[in-house]
């Protein structure tokens, strides 16, 4: 019997209209009634993920910032947090400045940018959160950063990731949540680390967990879980390492997994 389900948000739980369908809502509600713990595991900020979680009537800690922050919904208690090392943050900022790359910082659950542009506007619309244009951007680098994010063309980000891995890979977890999002966290700021923490928190083994996702940032979580599930719309590489491939996010793939492995 699976006791904990961790679900990625974008392109997994949400369909392409950024909605949780009635079928998925019903399946998750049925799982909750059976005593299964259902949580979110997302790269989104807590403020953004909280809106989704409350819409599902969840009342458990949720995994945010790719696993850098696990925080309770009811009282905002921080249970797990990992911050980007300050030296690595400064090095990444210099790299982005020299190449004219758009960099976003996340401090105290607020999104900061150097300048207002189309990249951050599109990001804020999807996440449904505000952002702050900070003239003294450099001062933020010494604060507690949960995540740093570069937005650009997918092919360029792939080249940048390959260039930065030998420079920063020993100090930062580098991953992509979407083709045009390259994300940087603490080495233990992964969904896999956070899932392991959550299993211990709710009192179950990793064998009793299900993790569902679609992107490469879900890899560590799927590998840790007793049942690692990739969506039909997931990256091919993620499907290859998954234990099970479900339907797409537009076909109630999450509901299909719950019905097959929990309710049947």
DRENKE-153976 format. One line per 4 residues: number of its first residue (from 1); their letters; for each residue z, x, y of N, C-alpha, C, O. Coordinates in steps of 0.05 Angstrom, whole numbers. Atoms other than C-alpha are relative to their C-alpha. Example, Ala and Ser with C-alpha at 12.3 -4.5 7.8 and 13.67 -1.06 7.14 Angstrom:
2
1) AS) 0/18/-24/156/246/-90/0/18/24/13/39/24  -1/-16/-24/143/273/-21/14/-15/22/18/-5/44
//
This chain:
264
1) XXXX) 0/17/-24/0/0/0/0/18/25/17/35/28  1/-15/-25/-20/28/67/20/-12/20/22/-37/23  -21/9/-18/36/24/119/-6/5/30/7/-6/47  6/-7/-27/4/54/182/-30/2/4/-44/15/-12
5) XXXX) 29/-1/-7/-65/43/213/-2/11/28/10/1/47  5/-11/-26/-88/87/270/-30/-3/7/-47/5/-9  27/7/-6/-151/64/305/-9/12/27/4/8/48  13/-9/-25/-195/99/356/-9/-25/16/-12/-46/5
9) XXXX) 7/23/-17/-213/54/415/-30/-2/5/-42/-21/-4  28/3/-8/-282/67/444/-19/5/-24/-17/25/-38  20/-2/22/-340/55/395/12/-3/-28/-2/2/-48  -13/6/26/-290/38/340/13/-27/1/3/-46/-11
13) XXXX) -13/26/-3/-242/-17/359/-16/-18/18/-19/-42/13  16/16/-20/-284/-39/419/-29/0/-8/-40/20/-17  29/0/4/-355/-62/411/-14/11/25/-1/21/43  15/-12/-22/-410/-40/459/5/-15/26/-2/-5/48
17) XXXX) -7/15/-24/-387/-94/508/29/5/9/40/-8/26  -28/-8/-5/-318/-61/509/19/-23/-5/39/-27/10  -17/23/7/-287/-121/475/10/4/-29/-2/16/-46  -10/3/27/-243/-132/414/-8/-28/-9/1/-47/3
21) XXXX) 10/26/8/-277/-188/376/22/-17/-13/42/-7/-22  -19/18/13/-239/-249/350/6/7/-30/28/6/-39  -3/-7/28/-251/-227/278/18/24/-4/35/25/-21  -17/-24/1/-219/-159/291/28/-7/8/47/3/-4
25) XXXX) -27/8/-9/-161/-190/328/15/-14/-23/38/-9/-28  -12/15/22/-148/-238/269/8/19/-22/30/15/-34  -6/-18/22/-151/-182/218/24/17/6/42/21/-11  -22/-17/-7/-103/-138/256/26/-16/2/47/-6/-5
29) XXXX) -24/17/-1/-55/-196/268/10/-5/-28/34/-6/-32  -8/5/28/-55/-210/193/13/25/-11/33/23/-27  -12/-25/10/-40/-136/179/29/3/11/47/11/-3  -26/-1/-12/18/-139/228/20/-19/-13/43/-12/-17
33) XXXX) -17/20/13/45/-201/194/10/11/-27/31/3/-37  -7/-11/26/46/-162/129/18/25/2/26/38/-17  -18/-22/-4/90/-109/160/-13/27/4/1/48/5  14/-25/-5/36/-56/171/2/7/30/-1/-10/47
37) XXXX) -1/-10/-27/44/-14/234/-29/6/9/-43/21/-4  27/-5/-11/-20/-15/276/3/14/27/17/3/44  -1/-15/-25/-29/36/331/-28/8/9/-47/8/-7  25/-11/-10/-84/63/375/2/30/0/23/42/3
41) XXXX) 2/-29/-1/-107/135/373/-25/7/17/-47/6/6  23/-1/-18/-151/149/433/2/25/19/23/36/23  1/-21/-21/-173/202/483/7/-11/27/11/4/46  -6/13/-26/-159/152/538/28/7/10/45/15/-5
45) XXXX) -27/-2/-12/-101/158/586/18/-22/-10/8/-42/-20  -18/20/9/-39/120/569/-4/-26/16/-3/-48/5  3/24/-17/-50/73/628/-24/-17/-8/-23/-41/-6  24/14/9/-119/55/602/4/-11/-28/-2/-34/-33
49) XXXX) -4/9/28/-100/51/528/20/-23/-1/19/-40/-19  -21/21/0/-40/8/545/-12/-28/4/-3/-47/-8  13/26/-5/-85/-48/570/-12/-11/-26/-10/-35/-32  12/9/25/-121/-50/503/22/-7/-20/21/-28/-33
53) XXXX) -22/5/19/-56/-46/463/14/-27/6/21/-42/-12  -14/24/-8/-23/-102/502/-17/-25/-6/-7/-46/-11  18/22/6/-85/-145/492/2/-8/-30/-6/-30/-37  -2/5/28/-72/-139/417/29/-7/-8/35/-10/-32
57) XXXX) -28/6/4/3/-153/425/13/21/-18/31/15/-33  -13/-22/14/21/-85/396/26/7/15/28/5/40  -25/-7/-13/92/-62/409/11/27/-11/35/31/-11  -8/-25/12/93/7/377/-9/23/18/-24/19/37
61) XXXX) 10/-22/-14/82/77/404/-31/3/-5/-40/-3/-26  29/-4/3/8/93/417/-7/29/5/7/43/20  10/-28/-2/-30/159/411/-21/1/22/-42/-13/20  19/-2/-22/-66/178/476/-6/29/6/6/47/-5
65) XXXX) 9/-27/-8/-100/238/508/-7/17/-24/0/41/-25  8/-14/24/-130/258/441/22/8/-18/18/24/-37  -23/-8/16/-60/265/412/20/16/16/40/25/5  -19/-16/-17/-27/302/470/24/-16/8/45/-5/15
69) XXXX) -23/17/-9/18/242/486/3/-24/-19/-16/-39/-23  -7/24/14/52/192/441/23/-13/15/44/0/20  -18/13/-18/89/141/482/4/-29/-7/-15/-43/-16  -5/27/8/123/74/470/-11/-19/22/-12/-13/45
73) XXXX) 11/20/-18/93/11/501/22/-15/15/19/-21/38  -20/18/-11/157/-28/513/17/14/22/21/1/43  -17/-12/-20/199/23/551/-11/27/11/2/40/26  13/-24/-10/151/81/564/13/26/-8/12/45/6
77) XXXX) -14/-24/10/191/131/523/-20/19/-11/-37/12/-28  18/-21/10/154/196/510/12/11/-26/34/21/-26  -10/-10/26/160/215/436/-12/27/-7/0/42/-22  15/-24/7/109/271/431/-18/7/23/-33/-10/33
81) XXXX) 17/-8/-22/75/311/486/-6/30/-3/11/46/-10  9/-28/0/35/376/489/-17/5/24/-36/-10/29  14/-5/-25/10/407/554/-19/23/-3/-14/42/-18  19/-22/-1/-49/452/567/14/24/12/26/22/33
85) XXXX) -12/-24/-12/-25/524/578/-12/6/27/-36/4/32  9/-4/-28/-28/541/652/-21/21/3/-39/18/19  19/-22/-3/-66/606/642/-28/-9/-9/-48/-2/2  26/10/10/-120/571/601/-12/-21/19/-36/-22/23
89) XXXX) 9/20/-20/-124/514/652/-14/14/24/-35/5/33  11/-15/-22/-136/564/708/-27/13/-7/-45/13/9  25/-13/9/-189/601/668/-23/-21/-3/-46/-15/5  20/21/2/-226/536/652/-9/-10/27/-33/-15/31
93) XXXX) 7/9/-27/-224/515/725/-18/20/13/-38/12/26  18/-20/-12/-255/581/747/-27/-2/-13/-48/0/1  26/3/14/-309/573/694/-16/-23/11/-40/-20/16  14/24/-9/-326/503/718/-9/3/29/-30/-6/37
97) XXXX) 7/-4/-28/-325/523/792/-24/18/3/-42/12/19  23/-19/-2/-372/581/781/-26/-13/-9/-47/-5/1  25/13/10/-422/536/745/-5/-27/12/-24/-41/4  4/26/-13/-415/475/789/4/-24/-19/-10/-44/-15
101) XXXX) -5/21/19/-388/432/732/21/-20/10/39/-13/24  -19/21/-8/-351/366/742/24/1/-19/21/-2/-44  -24/-3/16/-279/375/718/20/-21/9/24/-25/33  -21/20/-5/-225/321/713/26/10/-11/27/21/-33
105) XXXX) -27/-8/9/-150/334/708/17/-25/-3/13/-45/11  -18/23/5/-96/287/681/29/10/3/39/25/-13  -28/-7/-5/-26/294/710/16/-25/5/8/-42/21  -17/24/-3/30/243/704/-15/-26/-3/-10/-45/11
109) XXXX) 16/24/6/-19/193/676/-17/-9/23/-22/-33/27  19/6/-22/-64/197/737/-24/19/-3/-21/42/-12  25/-15/2/-136/221/739/-7/12/27/-8/-2/47  6/-14/-25/-154/274/791/-27/14/-2/-35/24/-23
113) XXXX) 26/-14/-2/-222/301/813/-1/15/27/14/9/45  4/-15/-25/-245/350/866/-16/-16/20/-10/-15/44  18/16/-18/-298/303/894/-8/-26/-13/-9/-29/-37  9/26/10/-321/232/888/-30/2/-7/-46/12/9
117) XXXX) 28/0/8/-386/226/848/-6/-21/-21/13/-35/-30  7/21/20/-424/183/799/13/4/-27/18/-16/-41  -12/-5/26/-393/217/739/28/-12/-2/34/-26/-22  -27/11/2/-321/198/755/-1/-30/4/16/-44/-7
121) XXXX) 2/29/-5/-342/129/780/-7/-14/-27/5/-35/-33  7/13/25/-375/113/713/23/2/-20/28/-17/-35  -23/-4/18/-315/142/675/22/-21/6/33/-33/-12  -22/18/-8/-266/100/715/-7/-29/-6/11/-44/-13
125) XXXX) 8/27/7/-306/37/704/4/-6/-30/15/-26/-37  -4/4/29/-306/46/629/29/-1/-8/37/-17/-25  -28/-1/8/-233/64/625/17/-20/15/40/-25/8  -14/20/-16/-213/12/677/25/12/13/47/-1/12
129) XXXX) -23/-13/-14/-168/60/715/-10/12/27/-34/18/29  8/-13/-25/-168/88/786/0/30/-2/9/41/-23  -1/-30/-1/-176/161/805/7/9/28/4/-6/47  -9/-12/-26/-152/207/860/-18/24/6/-20/42/-11
133) XXXX) 15/-24/-9/-196/256/899/21/18/13/32/11/34  -22/-18/-10/-149/315/910/-12/25/13/-24/42/0  11/-24/-14/-170/366/964/13/26/-10/-1/46/-12  -13/-25/10/-118/416/938/0/-1/-30/21/-1/-43
137) XXXX) 4/3/29/-145/412/867/14/22/-15/26/18/-36  -11/-23/14/-121/482/849/30/-3/-4/41/9/-23  -29/3/2/-48/462/860/8/-16/-25/30/-13/-35  -6/17/24/-53/414/801/1/17/-26/13/9/-45
141) XXXX) 3/-16/24/-68/470/752/26/11/-11/29/17/-35  -26/-10/8/4/494/750/19/-22/-9/42/-17/-17  -16/23/8/30/424/735/-5/-6/-30/-21/7/-43  2/7/28/37/391/667/-25/-16/-6/-26/-40/-2
145) XXXX) 26/12/5/-35/377/646/-1/-10/-30/3/6/-48  3/10/27/-44/332/585/-29/4/-10/-33/6/-34  28/-3/8/-120/339/586/-17/9/23/-10/4/46  20/-7/-19/-179/369/622/-27/-9/-12/-31/-6/-36
149) XXXX) 25/12/10/-248/337/617/-24/8/17/-23/7/42  25/-6/-13/-318/361/634/-21/-21/-8/-24/-27/-32  21/20/6/-374/309/640/-27/12/8/-30/21/31  27/-10/-6/-447/330/635/-18/-7/-23/-11/-23/-40
153) XXXX) 20/6/20/-509/327/593/9/11/-28/19/34/-29  -10/-8/27/-495/332/517/-8/28/-8/8/43/-18  9/-26/9/-538/393/504/14/22/15/21/43/4  -14/-20/-17/-507/431/562/29/3/-9/39/26/-11
157) XXXX) -28/-2/9/-437/414/538/3/14/-27/22/28/-32  -1/-14/26/-453/439/468/-2/30/5/12/45/-9  2/-29/-6/-474/506/497/26/10/13/36/32/7  -25/-8/-13/-412/508/541/23/3/-20/39/21/-19
161) XXXX) -21/-1/21/-366/492/482/-2/26/-17/18/38/-23  4/-24/16/-397/549/442/8/25/16/19/44/4  -7/-22/-17/-387/596/501/30/2/4/42/24/6  -28/0/-7/-315/575/514/18/3/-25/41/12/-23
165) XXXX) -16/-2/25/-291/574/441/13/27/-4/37/28/-9  -13/-26/3/-280/649/436/18/8/23/36/24/19  -17/-6/-24/-249/651/506/26/-16/0/47/-5/7  -23/17/-3/-202/592/502/9/-13/-26/30/-26/-27
169) XXXX) -6/14/25/-203/567/430/27/7/-13/37/-10/-28  -26/-7/11/-139/604/411/23/-13/15/46/-15/5  -21/13/-17/-101/568/467/-4/-29/5/14/-43/13  7/28/-6/-136/501/472/-14/-13/-23/-29/0/-38
173) XXXX) 16/16/19/-162/446/427/-24/-10/16/-21/-24/36  25/8/-14/-235/435/448/-15/-19/-18/-21/-13/-41  14/20/16/-271/373/425/-17/-18/18/-15/-17/42  17/20/-14/-322/319/444/8/-28/-9/9/-33/-33
177) XXXX) -6/28/7/-303/246/447/-24/-18/3/-27/-38/-11  27/12/-3/-372/224/470/-19/23/5/-11/45/12  19/-22/-3/-436/264/474/2/14/27/-3/38/29  -1/-12/-27/-426/275/549/29/5/10/33/9/34
181) XXXX) -27/-7/-7/-350/286/548/10/24/-17/11/22/-41  -12/-23/14/-322/355/531/29/2/9/34/4/33  -29/2/-6/-246/354/527/16/24/-9/10/36/-29  -17/-24/5/-192/407/529/29/-8/1/39/-20/20
185) XXXX) -29/7/2/-120/398/506/15/24/-11/3/45/-18  -17/-20/14/-62/439/478/-10/1/-29/-22/-18/-39  9/-3/28/-76/466/408/11/-21/-18/-2/-28/-38  -12/21/17/-29/414/379/-4/-28/13/9/-47/5
189) XXXX) 7/25/-12/-58/359/423/-24/-13/-14/-45/-17/-1  22/12/15/-101/329/368/10/-26/-13/34/-30/-16  -8/25/12/-102/261/336/12/5/-28/28/-11/-38  -11/-7/26/-86/295/270/30/6/2/46/-4/-14
193) XXXX) -28/-6/-4/-21/324/296/16/-25/7/38/-29/-3  -14/24/-8/-3/258/328/3/-20/-23/23/-34/-24  -2/18/23/-18/218/265/23/10/-19/38/-6/-29  -22/-11/16/28/265/226/27/-7/12/46/-15/-3
197) XXXX) -25/7/-14/82/253/278/6/-30/-4/29/-37/-9  -4/29/2/72/177/276/8/-8/-28/25/-26/-31  -7/7/28/76/174/200/30/6/-4/44/-10/-16  -28/-7/2/143/210/203/17/-19/16/39/-27/7
201) XXXX) -15/18/-18/165/165/260/5/-27/-13/27/-39/-10  -3/27/12/152/100/222/11/1/-28/16/-19/-40  -12/-3/27/177/129/156/-19/-4/-23/-12/-17/-43  19/1/23/115/134/113/-13/27/-4/-11/44/13
205) XXXX) 14/-25/5/75/189/81/-28/-2/11/-38/-24/17  28/1/-10/6/209/105/-18/-13/-20/-39/-24/-12  16/14/20/-21/182/39/0/-31/5/-17/-45/-4  -2/29/-6/1/113/65/-12/-7/27/-6/-29/38
209) XXXX) 12/5/-27/-40/118/129/-30/-4/-3/-43/7/-20  29/4/-3/-110/95/148/-6/9/29/7/1/48  10/-8/-26/-147/127/206/-29/-7/2/-45/-2/-16  28/8/-4/-212/100/235/-10/11/26/3/11/47
213) XXXX) 12/-11/-24/-259/133/284/-30/3/-2/-42/-2/-23  29/-3/0/-330/149/304/-10/26/10/-33/34/6  9/-24/-13/-332/215/341/14/25/-11/33/23/-26  -10/-25/11/-317/288/328/30/4/7/44/18/-7
217) XXXX) -28/-2/-7/-250/282/364/18/-15/-19/43/-12/-19  -16/14/21/-228/237/306/2/16/-26/16/8/-44  2/-15/25/-241/291/254/27/7/-11/33/2/-35  -26/-9/10/-170/318/250/16/-23/-11/31/-21/-31
221) XXXX) -15/24/9/-141/248/243/-11/-10/-27/5/-17/-44  11/10/25/-189/227/188/7/19/-23/10/10/-46  -7/-19/21/-174/291/150/29/-1/-8/36/4/-31  -28/2/6/-99/280/154/7/-26/-15/25/-26/-32
225) XXXX) -7/27/10/-100/206/135/-4/-2/-30/-21/11/-42  4/6/28/-93/180/65/-28/-12/-5/-40/-7/-25  26/11/1/-156/140/79/-13/5/27/-6/-8/47  14/-7/-25/-202/170/132/-26/-16/1/-43/-13/-17
229) XXXX) 22/18/-1/-253/118/154/-18/7/24/-8/9/47  19/-3/-22/-316/131/195/-16/-26/4/-22/-40/-16  16/23/-6/-354/76/229/-29/5/-7/-38/28/-9  29/-3/5/-427/63/212/-14/13/23/-35/26/19
233) XXXX) 12/-12/-24/-443/84/283/12/28/6/6/39/27  -13/-26/-5/-403/149/275/-21/23/-2/-43/19/-13  17/-24/3/-433/219/280/-3/6/-30/16/3/-45  5/-6/28/-465/240/214/20/19/-12/29/16/-35
237) XXXX) -19/-19/10/-418/299/208/27/-12/-7/41/-4/-25  -25/14/5/-358/253/212/-1/-17/-25/18/-19/-41  4/16/24/-386/207/159/2/17/-25/12/8/-46  0/-18/23/-394/266/112/28/7/-9/33/10/-33
241) XXXX) -27/-8/8/-320/283/113/19/-24/-4/41/-21/-13  -16/24/3/-295/211/113/3/-9/-29/-14/-2/-45  -4/12/27/-266/177/51/-16/-25/-3/-23/-32/-26  14/26/1/-301/112/69/-15/-4/26/-5/3/47
245) XXXX) 16/7/-24/-355/89/117/-2/-30/1/-12/-43/-17  -1/29/-4/-346/19/144/-24/-9/16/-43/6/22  21/11/-18/-391/-26/186/3/11/28/23/25/34  0/-11/-27/-407/-9/258/21/-15/18/32/-35/10
249) XXXX) -18/12/-20/-364/-25/319/-10/-27/10/5/-43/20  12/26/-8/-412/-83/334/-1/-20/-24/-11/-42/-20  1/17/24/-404/-111/263/28/-4/-11/31/-9/-35  -27/4/8/-328/-116/260/8/20/-22/21/12/-42
253) XXXX) -6/-20/20/-322/-51/221/30/4/-4/39/9/-27  -29/-3/3/-247/-47/235/11/-23/-17/27/-19/-35  -9/24/15/-236/-118/209/-7/3/-30/8/-4/-47  9/-3/28/-276/-101/146/19/19/-15/25/13/-38
257) XXXX) -19/-19/14/-229/-42/130/27/-14/-5/38/-11/-27  -25/14/3/-167/-84/142/-1/-20/-23/17/-22/-39  3/21/21/-192/-140/98/-3/13/-28/8/2/-47  5/-12/26/-214/-93/42/24/15/-10/30/13/-34
261) XXXX) -21/-18/10/-155/-45/39/29/-11/6/48/0/-6  -26/10/-6/-97/-86/67/4/-29/-9/24/-36/-22  -3/29/4/-109/-161/60/-9/-10/-28/2/-30/-38  11/10/25/-148/-167/-5/20/6/-24/14/-1/-46
//
